[in-house]
């Protein structure tokens, strides 16, 4: 594994993550993968929210 260089939006070097730090992070992920999981926006059981349907009424001209 190689060291990782992190740059900001202007292109300046912010930090360098060493091999030792990356190996420690990898070992943490192997031991407990749940600490790196992203939470889902809508949850597992919720699903995506339903879009409301607008009923357009047409007026009859007499």
Predicted model as a PDB file, atoms N, CA, C, CB and O in Angstrom, pLDDT in the B-factor column:
MODEL        1                                                                  
ATOM      1  N   UNK A   1       0.857  -1.165   0.000  1.00 78.00           N  
ATOM      2  CA  UNK A   1       0.000   0.000   0.000  1.00 78.00           C  
ATOM      3  C   UNK A   1       0.911   1.238   0.000  1.00 78.00           C  
ATOM      4  CB  UNK A   1      -0.980  -0.008   1.237  1.00 78.00           C  
ATOM      5  O   UNK A   1       1.956   1.251   0.651  1.00 78.00           O  
ATOM      6  N   UNK A   2       0.501   2.264  -0.734  1.00 89.00           N  
ATOM      7  CA  UNK A   2       1.294   3.485  -0.836  1.00 89.00           C  
ATOM      8  C   UNK A   2       0.686   4.583   0.023  1.00 89.00           C  
ATOM      9  CB  UNK A   2       1.397   3.946  -2.300  1.00 89.00           C  
ATOM     10  O   UNK A   2      -0.500   4.542   0.350  1.00 89.00           O  
ATOM     11  N   UNK A   3       1.505   5.565   0.387  1.00 92.00           N  
ATOM     12  CA  UNK A   3       0.985   6.700   1.145  1.00 92.00           C  
ATOM     13  C   UNK A   3       0.037   7.504   0.260  1.00 92.00           C  
ATOM     14  CB  UNK A   3       2.142   7.597   1.671  1.00 92.00           C  
ATOM     15  O   UNK A   3       0.157   7.495  -0.965  1.00 92.00           O  
ATOM     16  N   UNK A   4      -0.905   8.197   0.893  1.00 94.00           N  
ATOM     17  CA  UNK A   4      -1.933   8.941   0.172  1.00 94.00           C  
ATOM     18  C   UNK A   4      -1.738  10.425   0.443  1.00 94.00           C  
ATOM     19  CB  UNK A   4      -3.363   8.481   0.589  1.00 94.00           C  
ATOM     20  O   UNK A   4      -1.582  10.842   1.590  1.00 94.00           O  
ATOM     21  N   UNK A   5      -1.748  11.215  -0.621  1.00 95.00           N  
ATOM     22  CA  UNK A   5      -1.625  12.661  -0.495  1.00 95.00           C  
ATOM     23  C   UNK A   5      -2.998  13.279  -0.708  1.00 95.00           C  
ATOM     24  CB  UNK A   5      -0.587  13.233  -1.510  1.00 95.00           C  
ATOM     25  O   UNK A   5      -3.685  12.953  -1.676  1.00 95.00           O  
ATOM     26  N   UNK A   6      -3.400  14.170   0.191  1.00 95.00           N  
ATOM     27  CA  UNK A   6      -4.716  14.794   0.133  1.00 95.00           C  
ATOM     28  C   UNK A   6      -4.521  16.269  -0.203  1.00 95.00           C  
ATOM     29  CB  UNK A   6      -5.497  14.614   1.484  1.00 95.00           C  
ATOM     30  O   UNK A   6      -3.772  16.981   0.466  1.00 95.00           O  
ATOM     31  N   UNK A   7      -5.214  16.715  -1.257  1.00 95.00           N  
ATOM     32  CA  UNK A   7      -5.114  18.096  -1.714  1.00 95.00           C  
ATOM     33  C   UNK A   7      -6.447  18.805  -1.498  1.00 95.00           C  
ATOM     34  CB  UNK A   7      -4.699  18.154  -3.206  1.00 95.00           C  
ATOM     35  O   UNK A   7      -7.500  18.166  -1.500  1.00 95.00           O  
ATOM     36  N   UNK A   8      -6.404  20.130  -1.309  1.00 93.00           N  
ATOM     37  CA  UNK A   8      -7.643  20.893  -1.207  1.00 93.00           C  
ATOM     38  C   UNK A   8      -8.089  21.315  -2.602  1.00 93.00           C  
ATOM     39  CB  UNK A   8      -7.461  22.133  -0.288  1.00 93.00           C  
ATOM     40  O   UNK A   8      -7.447  20.959  -3.590  1.00 93.00           O  
ATOM     41  N   UNK A   9      -9.178  22.069  -2.692  1.00 93.00           N  
ATOM     42  CA  UNK A   9      -9.753  22.429  -3.987  1.00 93.00           C  
ATOM     43  C   UNK A   9      -8.846  23.355  -4.790  1.00 93.00           C  
ATOM     44  CB  UNK A   9     -11.101  23.088  -3.787  1.00 93.00           C  
ATOM     45  O   UNK A   9      -8.981  23.432  -6.011  1.00 93.00           O  
ATOM     46  N   UNK A  10      -7.921  24.062  -4.130  1.00 93.00           N  
ATOM     47  CA  UNK A  10      -7.011  24.954  -4.862  1.00 93.00           C  
ATOM     48  C   UNK A  10      -5.769  24.227  -5.340  1.00 93.00           C  
ATOM     49  CB  UNK A  10      -6.607  26.130  -3.988  1.00 93.00           C  
ATOM     50  O   UNK A  10      -4.968  24.807  -6.073  1.00 93.00           O  
ATOM     51  N   UNK A  11      -5.585  22.980  -4.948  1.00 93.00           N  
ATOM     52  CA  UNK A  11      -4.449  22.190  -5.402  1.00 93.00           C  
ATOM     53  C   UNK A  11      -3.293  22.169  -4.425  1.00 93.00           C  
ATOM     54  CB  UNK A  11      -3.973  22.706  -6.706  1.00 93.00           C  
ATOM     55  O   UNK A  11      -2.233  21.628  -4.741  1.00 93.00           O  
ATOM     56  N   UNK A  12      -3.468  22.741  -3.253  1.00 95.00           N  
ATOM     57  CA  UNK A  12      -2.401  22.730  -2.250  1.00 95.00           C  
ATOM     58  C   UNK A  12      -2.476  21.454  -1.432  1.00 95.00           C  
ATOM     59  CB  UNK A  12      -2.494  23.968  -1.329  1.00 95.00           C  
ATOM     60  O   UNK A  12      -3.559  20.945  -1.141  1.00 95.00           O  
ATOM     61  N   UNK A  13      -1.317  20.951  -1.070  1.00 96.00           N  
ATOM     62  CA  UNK A  13      -1.240  19.731  -0.279  1.00 96.00           C  
ATOM     63  C   UNK A  13      -1.723  19.996   1.140  1.00 96.00           C  
ATOM     64  CB  UNK A  13       0.197  19.180  -0.265  1.00 96.00           C  
ATOM     65  O   UNK A  13      -1.193  20.866   1.831  1.00 96.00           O  
ATOM     66  N   UNK A  14      -2.741  19.237   1.576  1.00 96.00           N  
ATOM     67  CA  UNK A  14      -3.270  19.404   2.929  1.00 96.00           C  
ATOM     68  C   UNK A  14      -2.578  18.471   3.900  1.00 96.00           C  
ATOM     69  CB  UNK A  14      -4.775  19.157   2.954  1.00 96.00           C  
ATOM     70  O   UNK A  14      -2.123  18.902   4.960  1.00 96.00           O  
ATOM     71  N   UNK A  15      -2.491  17.174   3.544  1.00 95.00           N  
ATOM     72  CA  UNK A  15      -1.852  16.213   4.438  1.00 95.00           C  
ATOM     73  C   UNK A  15      -1.420  14.990   3.653  1.00 95.00           C  
ATOM     74  CB  UNK A  15      -2.800  15.810   5.585  1.00 95.00           C  
ATOM     75  O   UNK A  15      -1.866  14.754   2.530  1.00 95.00           O  
ATOM     76  N   UNK A  16      -0.548  14.225   4.269  1.00 95.00           N  
ATOM     77  CA  UNK A  16      -0.086  12.962   3.712  1.00 95.00           C  
ATOM     78  C   UNK A  16      -0.421  11.877   4.719  1.00 95.00           C  
ATOM     79  CB  UNK A  16       1.451  12.994   3.391  1.00 95.00           C  
ATOM     80  O   UNK A  16      -0.028  11.956   5.883  1.00 95.00           O  
ATOM     81  N   UNK A  17      -1.147  10.864   4.269  1.00 94.00           N  
ATOM     82  CA  UNK A  17      -1.529   9.750   5.133  1.00 94.00           C  
ATOM     83  C   UNK A  17      -0.504   8.639   4.922  1.00 94.00           C  
ATOM     84  CB  UNK A  17      -2.996   9.248   4.826  1.00 94.00           C  
ATOM     85  O   UNK A  17      -0.331   8.143   3.809  1.00 94.00           O  
ATOM     86  N   UNK A  18       0.168   8.258   5.995  1.00 95.00           N  
ATOM     87  CA  UNK A  18       1.267   7.299   5.904  1.00 95.00           C  
ATOM     88  C   UNK A  18       0.765   5.868   5.730  1.00 95.00           C  
ATOM     89  CB  UNK A  18       2.142   7.391   7.144  1.00 95.00           C  
ATOM     90  O   UNK A  18      -0.417   5.575   5.912  1.00 95.00           O  
ATOM     91  N   UNK A  19       1.695   4.992   5.374  1.00 95.00           N  
ATOM     92  CA  UNK A  19       1.377   3.576   5.207  1.00 95.00           C  
ATOM     93  C   UNK A  19       0.934   2.960   6.535  1.00 95.00           C  
ATOM     94  CB  UNK A  19       2.592   2.817   4.646  1.00 95.00           C  
ATOM     95  O   UNK A  19       0.033   2.122   6.567  1.00 95.00           O  
ATOM     96  N   UNK A  20       1.571   3.379   7.625  1.00 94.00           N  
ATOM     97  CA  UNK A  20       1.251   2.832   8.948  1.00 94.00           C  
ATOM     98  C   UNK A  20      -0.197   3.159   9.318  1.00 94.00           C  
ATOM     99  CB  UNK A  20       2.222   3.393  10.022  1.00 94.00           C  
ATOM    100  O   UNK A  20      -0.923   2.305   9.827  1.00 94.00           O  
ATOM    101  N   UNK A  21      -0.611   4.405   9.058  1.00 93.00           N  
ATOM    102  CA  UNK A  21      -1.982   4.821   9.361  1.00 93.00           C  
ATOM    103  C   UNK A  21      -2.981   4.053   8.501  1.00 93.00           C  
ATOM    104  CB  UNK A  21      -2.149   6.337   9.143  1.00 93.00           C  
ATOM    105  O   UNK A  21      -4.027   3.628   8.990  1.00 93.00           O  
ATOM    106  N   UNK A  22      -2.662   3.876   7.235  1.00 92.00           N  
ATOM    107  CA  UNK A  22      -3.558   3.143   6.335  1.00 92.00           C  
ATOM    108  C   UNK A  22      -3.672   1.673   6.751  1.00 92.00           C  
ATOM    109  CB  UNK A  22      -3.056   3.245   4.879  1.00 92.00           C  
ATOM    110  O   UNK A  22      -4.758   1.095   6.694  1.00 92.00           O  
ATOM    111  N   UNK A  23      -2.565   1.073   7.166  1.00 93.00           N  
ATOM    112  CA  UNK A  23      -2.605  -0.321   7.620  1.00 93.00           C  
ATOM    113  C   UNK A  23      -3.410  -0.459   8.903  1.00 93.00           C  
ATOM    114  CB  UNK A  23      -1.186  -0.854   7.836  1.00 93.00           C  
ATOM    115  O   UNK A  23      -4.132  -1.441   9.078  1.00 93.00           O  
ATOM    116  N   UNK A  24      -3.295   0.520   9.809  1.00 92.00           N  
ATOM    117  CA  UNK A  24      -4.082   0.481  11.044  1.00 92.00           C  
ATOM    118  C   UNK A  24      -5.567   0.611  10.728  1.00 92.00           C  
ATOM    119  CB  UNK A  24      -3.639   1.602  12.011  1.00 92.00           C  
ATOM    120  O   UNK A  24      -6.393  -0.078  11.327  1.00 92.00           O  
ATOM    121  N   UNK A  25      -5.908   1.492   9.789  1.00 90.00           N  
ATOM    122  CA  UNK A  25      -7.309   1.667   9.392  1.00 90.00           C  
ATOM    123  C   UNK A  25      -7.848   0.388   8.753  1.00 90.00           C  
ATOM    124  CB  UNK A  25      -7.453   2.854   8.413  1.00 90.00           C  
ATOM    125  O   UNK A  25      -8.988  -0.006   9.001  1.00 90.00           O  
ATOM    126  N   UNK A  26      -7.022  -0.254   7.929  1.00 90.00           N  
ATOM    127  CA  UNK A  26      -7.436  -1.495   7.291  1.00 90.00           C  
ATOM    128  C   UNK A  26      -7.708  -2.573   8.341  1.00 90.00           C  
ATOM    129  CB  UNK A  26      -6.365  -1.971   6.298  1.00 90.00           C  
ATOM    130  O   UNK A  26      -8.684  -3.315   8.225  1.00 90.00           O  
ATOM    131  N   UNK A  27      -6.856  -2.665   9.360  1.00 92.00           N  
ATOM    132  CA  UNK A  27      -7.047  -3.656  10.415  1.00 92.00           C  
ATOM    133  C   UNK A  27      -8.316  -3.369  11.219  1.00 92.00           C  
ATOM    134  CB  UNK A  27      -5.828  -3.684  11.344  1.00 92.00           C  
ATOM    135  O   UNK A  27      -9.025  -4.295  11.612  1.00 92.00           O  
ATOM    136  N   UNK A  28      -8.605  -2.075  11.467  1.00 89.00           N  
ATOM    137  CA  UNK A  28      -9.842  -1.710  12.158  1.00 89.00           C  
ATOM    138  C   UNK A  28     -11.055  -2.138  11.346  1.00 89.00           C  
ATOM    139  CB  UNK A  28      -9.889  -0.197  12.424  1.00 89.00           C  
ATOM    140  O   UNK A  28     -12.038  -2.632  11.898  1.00 89.00           O  
ATOM    141  N   UNK A  29     -10.981  -1.947  10.035  1.00 87.00           N  
ATOM    142  CA  UNK A  29     -12.107  -2.311   9.179  1.00 87.00           C  
ATOM    143  C   UNK A  29     -12.303  -3.821   9.138  1.00 87.00           C  
ATOM    144  CB  UNK A  29     -11.897  -1.772   7.765  1.00 87.00           C  
ATOM    145  O   UNK A  29     -13.437  -4.292   9.061  1.00 87.00           O  
ATOM    146  N   UNK A  30     -11.229  -4.576   9.187  1.00 88.00           N  
ATOM    147  CA  UNK A  30     -11.339  -6.034   9.198  1.00 88.00           C  
ATOM    148  C   UNK A  30     -11.967  -6.495  10.515  1.00 88.00           C  
ATOM    149  CB  UNK A  30      -9.946  -6.694   8.996  1.00 88.00           C  
ATOM    150  O   UNK A  30     -12.816  -7.386  10.527  1.00 88.00           O  
ATOM    151  N   UNK A  31     -11.540  -5.876  11.630  1.00 89.00           N  
ATOM    152  CA  UNK A  31     -12.059  -6.264  12.944  1.00 89.00           C  
ATOM    153  C   UNK A  31     -13.524  -5.889  13.130  1.00 89.00           C  
ATOM    154  CB  UNK A  31     -11.232  -5.621  14.033  1.00 89.00           C  
ATOM    155  O   UNK A  31     -14.307  -6.680  13.656  1.00 89.00           O  
ATOM    156  N   UNK A  32     -13.897  -4.683  12.701  1.00 87.00           N  
ATOM    157  CA  UNK A  32     -15.267  -4.204  12.895  1.00 87.00           C  
ATOM    158  C   UNK A  32     -15.692  -3.375  11.685  1.00 87.00           C  
ATOM    159  CB  UNK A  32     -15.384  -3.365  14.202  1.00 87.00           C  
ATOM    160  O   UNK A  32     -15.532  -2.155  11.708  1.00 87.00           O  
ATOM    161  N   UNK A  33     -16.226  -3.990  10.629  1.00 79.00           N  
ATOM    162  CA  UNK A  33     -16.569  -3.257   9.408  1.00 79.00           C  
ATOM    163  C   UNK A  33     -17.716  -2.269   9.584  1.00 79.00           C  
ATOM    164  CB  UNK A  33     -16.922  -4.227   8.325  1.00 79.00           C  
ATOM    165  O   UNK A  33     -17.900  -1.391   8.742  1.00 79.00           O  
ATOM    166  N   UNK A  34     -18.482  -2.389  10.648  1.00 82.00           N  
ATOM    167  CA  UNK A  34     -19.633  -1.493  10.807  1.00 82.00           C  
ATOM    168  C   UNK A  34     -19.227  -0.058  11.119  1.00 82.00           C  
ATOM    169  CB  UNK A  34     -20.535  -2.007  11.902  1.00 82.00           C  
ATOM    170  O   UNK A  34     -20.047   0.849  10.970  1.00 82.00           O  
ATOM    171  N   UNK A  35     -17.987   0.179  11.548  1.00 77.00           N  
ATOM    172  CA  UNK A  35     -17.594   1.555  11.876  1.00 77.00           C  
ATOM    173  C   UNK A  35     -17.364   2.393  10.627  1.00 77.00           C  
ATOM    174  CB  UNK A  35     -16.333   1.554  12.731  1.00 77.00           C  
ATOM    175  O   UNK A  35     -17.280   3.618  10.714  1.00 77.00           O  
ATOM    176  N   UNK A  36     -17.261   1.757   9.470  1.00 74.00           N  
ATOM    177  CA  UNK A  36     -17.047   2.484   8.232  1.00 74.00           C  
ATOM    178  C   UNK A  36     -18.234   2.454   7.281  1.00 74.00           C  
ATOM    179  CB  UNK A  36     -15.858   1.939   7.543  1.00 74.00           C  
ATOM    180  O   UNK A  36     -18.121   2.937   6.155  1.00 74.00           O  
ATOM    181  N   UNK A  37     -19.365   1.902   7.698  1.00 76.00           N  
ATOM    182  CA  UNK A  37     -20.522   1.838   6.812  1.00 76.00           C  
ATOM    183  C   UNK A  37     -21.234   3.174   6.780  1.00 76.00           C  
ATOM    184  CB  UNK A  37     -21.486   0.734   7.255  1.00 76.00           C  
ATOM    185  O   UNK A  37     -21.329   3.869   7.792  1.00 76.00           O  
ATOM    186  N   UNK A  38     -21.731   3.525   5.608  1.00 73.00           N  
ATOM    187  CA  UNK A  38     -22.488   4.761   5.458  1.00 73.00           C  
ATOM    188  C   UNK A  38     -23.944   4.492   5.791  1.00 73.00           C  
ATOM    189  CB  UNK A  38     -22.347   5.334   4.026  1.00 73.00           C  
ATOM    190  O   UNK A  38     -24.481   3.436   5.455  1.00 73.00           O  
ATOM    191  N   UNK A  39     -24.576   5.440   6.446  1.00 69.00           N  
ATOM    192  CA  UNK A  39     -25.994   5.271   6.743  1.00 69.00           C  
ATOM    193  C   UNK A  39     -26.797   5.595   5.495  1.00 69.00           C  
ATOM    194  CB  UNK A  39     -26.432   6.169   7.933  1.00 69.00           C  
ATOM    195  O   UNK A  39     -26.477   6.527   4.757  1.00 69.00           O  
ATOM    196  N   UNK A  40     -27.819   4.833   5.277  1.00 64.00           N  
ATOM    197  CA  UNK A  40     -28.659   5.054   4.102  1.00 64.00           C  
ATOM    198  C   UNK A  40     -29.621   6.187   4.386  1.00 64.00           C  
ATOM    199  CB  UNK A  40     -29.428   3.770   3.712  1.00 64.00           C  
ATOM    200  O   UNK A  40     -30.060   6.376   5.521  1.00 64.00           O  
ATOM    201  N   UNK A  41     -29.944   6.932   3.357  1.00 62.00           N  
ATOM    202  CA  UNK A  41     -30.766   8.127   3.510  1.00 62.00           C  
ATOM    203  C   UNK A  41     -32.176   7.782   3.982  1.00 62.00           C  
ATOM    204  CB  UNK A  41     -30.830   8.892   2.194  1.00 62.00           C  
ATOM    205  O   UNK A  41     -32.728   8.482   4.831  1.00 62.00           O  
ATOM    206  N   UNK A  42     -32.761   6.725   3.450  1.00 58.00           N  
ATOM    207  CA  UNK A  42     -34.151   6.411   3.751  1.00 58.00           C  
ATOM    208  C   UNK A  42     -34.305   5.198   4.655  1.00 58.00           C  
ATOM    209  CB  UNK A  42     -34.905   6.185   2.480  1.00 58.00           C  
ATOM    210  O   UNK A  42     -35.434   4.816   4.965  1.00 58.00           O  
ATOM    211  N   UNK A  43     -33.231   4.591   5.080  1.00 55.00           N  
ATOM    212  CA  UNK A  43     -33.318   3.422   5.940  1.00 55.00           C  
ATOM    213  C   UNK A  43     -33.587   2.162   5.142  1.00 55.00           C  
ATOM    214  CB  UNK A  43     -34.398   3.615   6.980  1.00 55.00           C  
ATOM    215  O   UNK A  43     -33.881   2.214   3.947  1.00 55.00           O  
ATOM    216  N   UNK A  44     -33.484   1.063   5.801  1.00 56.00           N  
ATOM    217  CA  UNK A  44     -33.670  -0.212   5.100  1.00 56.00           C  
ATOM    218  C   UNK A  44     -35.124  -0.481   4.741  1.00 56.00           C  
ATOM    219  CB  UNK A  44     -33.146  -1.346   5.946  1.00 56.00           C  
ATOM    220  O   UNK A  44     -35.424  -0.851   3.606  1.00 56.00           O  
ATOM    221  N   UNK A  45     -36.012  -0.302   5.679  1.00 58.00           N  
ATOM    222  CA  UNK A  45     -37.391  -0.695   5.468  1.00 58.00           C  
ATOM    223  C   UNK A  45     -38.249   0.414   4.864  1.00 58.00           C  
ATOM    224  CB  UNK A  45     -37.984  -1.138   6.760  1.00 58.00           C  
ATOM    225  O   UNK A  45     -39.326   0.148   4.329  1.00 58.00           O  
ATOM    226  N   UNK A  46     -37.780   1.638   4.949  1.00 57.00           N  
ATOM    227  CA  UNK A  46     -38.597   2.760   4.520  1.00 57.00           C  
ATOM    228  C   UNK A  46     -38.751   2.874   3.020  1.00 57.00           C  
ATOM    229  CB  UNK A  46     -38.025   4.011   5.041  1.00 57.00           C  
ATOM    230  O   UNK A  46     -39.829   3.227   2.540  1.00 57.00           O  
ATOM    231  N   UNK A  47     -37.727   2.593   2.285  1.00 58.00           N  
ATOM    232  CA  UNK A  47     -37.786   2.768   0.852  1.00 58.00           C  
ATOM    233  C   UNK A  47     -37.783   4.239   0.482  1.00 58.00           C  
ATOM    234  CB  UNK A  47     -39.012   2.088   0.290  1.00 58.00           C  
ATOM    235  O   UNK A  47     -37.653   5.102   1.351  1.00 58.00           O  
ATOM    236  N   UNK A  48     -37.923   4.524  -0.776  1.00 60.00           N  
ATOM    237  CA  UNK A  48     -37.941   5.913  -1.219  1.00 60.00           C  
ATOM    238  C   UNK A  48     -39.302   6.536  -0.937  1.00 60.00           C  
ATOM    239  CB  UNK A  48     -37.605   6.010  -2.719  1.00 60.00           C  
ATOM    240  O   UNK A  48     -40.321   5.848  -0.996  1.00 60.00           O  
ATOM    241  N   UNK A  49     -39.328   7.827  -0.632  1.00 61.00           N  
ATOM    242  CA  UNK A  49     -40.624   8.459  -0.390  1.00 61.00           C  
ATOM    243  C   UNK A  49     -41.442   8.533  -1.680  1.00 61.00           C  
ATOM    244  CB  UNK A  49     -40.433   9.868   0.199  1.00 61.00           C  
ATOM    245  O   UNK A  49     -40.893   8.699  -2.769  1.00 61.00           O  
ATOM    246  N   UNK A  50     -42.724   8.411  -1.540  1.00 61.00           N  
ATOM    247  CA  UNK A  50     -43.619   8.417  -2.690  1.00 61.00           C  
ATOM    248  C   UNK A  50     -43.891   9.863  -3.092  1.00 61.00           C  
ATOM    249  CB  UNK A  50     -44.949   7.666  -2.373  1.00 61.00           C  
ATOM    250  O   UNK A  50     -44.199  10.710  -2.254  1.00 61.00           O  
ATOM    251  N   UNK A  51     -43.772  10.123  -4.378  1.00 64.00           N  
ATOM    252  CA  UNK A  51     -44.062  11.464  -4.863  1.00 64.00           C  
ATOM    253  C   UNK A  51     -45.571  11.682  -4.860  1.00 64.00           C  
ATOM    254  CB  UNK A  51     -43.476  11.682  -6.282  1.00 64.00           C  
ATOM    255  O   UNK A  51     -46.344  10.810  -5.256  1.00 64.00           O  
ATOM    256  N   UNK A  52     -45.959  12.842  -4.412  1.00 62.00           N  
ATOM    257  CA  UNK A  52     -47.393  13.117  -4.385  1.00 62.00           C  
ATOM    258  C   UNK A  52     -47.863  13.423  -5.806  1.00 62.00           C  
ATOM    259  CB  UNK A  52     -47.721  14.303  -3.422  1.00 62.00           C  
ATOM    260  O   UNK A  52     -47.184  14.117  -6.563  1.00 62.00           O  
ATOM    261  N   UNK A  53     -48.994  12.912  -6.141  1.00 60.00           N  
ATOM    262  CA  UNK A  53     -49.548  13.133  -7.468  1.00 60.00           C  
ATOM    263  C   UNK A  53     -50.576  14.242  -7.385  1.00 60.00           C  
ATOM    264  CB  UNK A  53     -50.176  11.836  -8.041  1.00 60.00           C  
ATOM    265  O   UNK A  53     -51.519  14.177  -6.596  1.00 60.00           O  
ATOM    266  N   UNK A  54     -50.388  15.246  -8.196  1.00 63.00           N  
ATOM    267  CA  UNK A  54     -51.337  16.364  -8.215  1.00 63.00           C  
ATOM    268  C   UNK A  54     -52.395  16.068  -9.265  1.00 63.00           C  
ATOM    269  CB  UNK A  54     -50.617  17.727  -8.511  1.00 63.00           C  
ATOM    270  O   UNK A  54     -52.081  15.780 -10.420  1.00 63.00           O  
ATOM    271  N   UNK A  55     -53.629  16.141  -8.854  1.00 61.00           N  
ATOM    272  CA  UNK A  55     -54.730  15.947  -9.781  1.00 61.00           C  
ATOM    273  C   UNK A  55     -55.069  17.294 -10.403  1.00 61.00           C  
ATOM    274  CB  UNK A  55     -55.970  15.324  -9.070  1.00 61.00           C  
ATOM    275  O   UNK A  55     -55.471  18.231  -9.713  1.00 61.00           O  
ATOM    276  N   UNK A  56     -54.901  17.371 -11.693  1.00 62.00           N  
ATOM    277  CA  UNK A  56     -55.251  18.611 -12.361  1.00 62.00           C  
ATOM    278  C   UNK A  56     -56.696  18.525 -12.823  1.00 62.00           C  
ATOM    279  CB  UNK A  56     -54.301  18.892 -13.554  1.00 62.00           C  
ATOM    280  O   UNK A  56     -57.099  17.578 -13.498  1.00 62.00           O  
ATOM    281  N   UNK A  57     -57.443  19.509 -12.452  1.00 66.00           N  
ATOM    282  CA  UNK A  57     -58.848  19.522 -12.821  1.00 66.00           C  
ATOM    283  C   UNK A  57     -59.007  20.451 -14.024  1.00 66.00           C  
ATOM    284  CB  UNK A  57     -59.751  19.976 -11.621  1.00 66.00           C  
ATOM    285  O   UNK A  57     -58.489  21.567 -14.049  1.00 66.00           O  
ATOM    286  N   UNK A  58     -59.722  19.964 -14.993  1.00 67.00           N  
ATOM    287  CA  UNK A  58     -60.006  20.802 -16.151  1.00 67.00           C  
ATOM    288  C   UNK A  58     -61.429  21.316 -16.025  1.00 67.00           C  
ATOM    289  CB  UNK A  58     -59.807  20.020 -17.487  1.00 67.00           C  
ATOM    290  O   UNK A  58     -62.349  20.576 -15.679  1.00 67.00           O  
ATOM    291  N   UNK A  59     -61.584  22.568 -16.306  1.00 66.00           N  
ATOM    292  CA  UNK A  59     -62.918  23.183 -16.222  1.00 66.00           C  
ATOM    293  C   UNK A  59     -63.568  23.121 -17.604  1.00 66.00           C  
ATOM    294  CB  UNK A  59     -62.832  24.672 -15.709  1.00 66.00           C  
ATOM    295  O   UNK A  59     -62.965  23.445 -18.627  1.00 66.00           O  
ATOM    296  N   UNK A  60     -64.797  22.699 -17.579  1.00 67.00           N  
ATOM    297  CA  UNK A  60     -65.539  22.634 -18.840  1.00 67.00           C  
ATOM    298  C   UNK A  60     -66.148  24.003 -19.120  1.00 67.00           C  
ATOM    299  CB  UNK A  60     -66.649  21.531 -18.789  1.00 67.00           C  
ATOM    300  O   UNK A  60     -66.801  24.606 -18.269  1.00 67.00           O  
ATOM    301  N   UNK A  61     -65.916  24.457 -20.307  1.00 70.00           N  
ATOM    302  CA  UNK A  61     -66.495  25.751 -20.706  1.00 70.00           C  
ATOM    303  C   UNK A  61     -67.833  25.458 -21.377  1.00 70.00           C  
ATOM    304  CB  UNK A  61     -65.527  26.559 -21.677  1.00 70.00           C  
ATOM    305  O   UNK A  61     -67.917  24.664 -22.313  1.00 70.00           O  
ATOM    306  N   UNK A  62     -68.894  26.128 -20.868  1.00 65.00           N  
ATOM    307  CA  UNK A  62     -70.227  25.874 -21.429  1.00 65.00           C  
ATOM    308  C   UNK A  62     -70.702  27.047 -22.211  1.00 65.00           C  
ATOM    309  CB  UNK A  62     -71.227  25.547 -20.345  1.00 65.00           C  
ATOM    310  O   UNK A  62     -71.804  27.019 -22.759  1.00 65.00           O  
TER     311      UNK A  62                                                      
ENDMDL                                                                          
END                                                                             
